[in-house]
């Protein structure tokens, strides 16, 4: 009996060894393809080609136009209606052109990148508001990552005023103010939503006239955060030119510009400046992006 079982057991072991060896070599030849991490998959899917100097629409529907380099007078003259003392006029030279968003960031665009809409007034085409300066930075970081670049940012204060003026030297891009305080102004009515015509809320973007460079809502609807820190640097300038200013080097507060739906006409002027801590939020405060070349 032992003489019969022993050869049988040896045969079974031999068969098992052959099968195991075949399986091993099959596995050794198989090299699984590792999937790309989610961020890299997004970059590949949303790769965006921007032609220098030409308007474009990005991956989430933001429209941008190109603003050429140039120089302008930043600030306001002493006789401008509604002027503040920290709007000292001085020449600014911008040596680099840039792309700027045609409108404020809308809630549709915000929700394409971020998970929660913080706005008081809800609507896809309304500007996103109640966003702190830090919230804007988080949005920019996520958008840059999704498109595989680091070129989106907030405008500097000088870039913002240069784009807002679009070659004009008047209080607003459509002319000088004729009224301030609690009165309607016909020139401002053409281009912006403010206290006297907004009916107490924001409005869908791009409903008023654009400026000469095709930008909407630079006056009113929502104030817009800028990159700069606030410091009284603006008042230190003389008639000498300054090139590519970046704002103050010290201080915690950040600049915002443009006026809002609940602001009087004087706050919607091209030269008007306000400041707040970077964690400040308001239903009248949003932002628009620029994209470096």
Steps between C-alpha positions, in 0.01 A plus 500: 500500500782736590666420169185622317434816708852639491527536118143644496585768757819589313303541177245727668778718648669527163178615332443765773855631461456536122171687544647730764800579284283585201289735711812671637644571156165631377486743792863598454434600136189705591580861593185691596467863379477737795220756465595867509412681821178706473683835473707382205195359324333841537803678359507275195127547440501879543822594320444852368688668217503878521620701200695810609297818466174330401177476702417152625252303710644265759397153616214622724356762266688808619553746214823701495619790286854621458608833649818636342784657694490877532492794736225706663431749777390310810291683760259793472525878453422727792174620345349154434160459665520251790880493510692370805834632623682169440452517122818696424555521125821355357613342176517121489683301235401137451768323301313174451164433341256262669169325449205607716163337547219675315267477802518424869528131594146362483343246731493245217876540458561488875303178539694338214809514723382530861250286689301766684341820371521767775289764323204679657326556165482174307511457122737339250574827321513718809845593629624283784521708820567457869846375409804599705834582338624162629202328328602661172851361543362150559289526183800621298720218628239238406441654154873516427536138604208390283653664191860410579644850535561773758394804298158588644507758779329811632587826325732745663330823596679682217394237245143522623477880465678492162249246369206684656595833345558343157665817376268748676586763759146563629344388828342194337572353159180654359569856616522717810254476787227758505350393833617340824342374819137392466450613143498313168782575263426457127860418404533234770154357418629398158782282630425387854262377770518713814277613785269715290415244229569149637172445689695360793686205343769389259414450133609251233836597356541683168159671500633856483723662237863379485794737505719566197697178562188283521491464879167489684410601857825676582272754669252359753325163543775367732828641620801301378798380702849595379826327581661797676551556868375837618761746611503874461747452211243647260537837672880497486523546125584829334463589134786260423411178320487165676542173315301180567399589860404213729351698787614509859756261643363516853155482651235231527210662314435451127361737240165466324362716221200591286196563719196277553123471480457676836769766454448865414628630169819644649613149601465376141757737350805363321734646764308407814687268738391301804676252726411214734662205681551199271233301687233771454182398314208700364200443274641789297851361454622258232790483256614455139817331379793593286728255322864581445640455151 
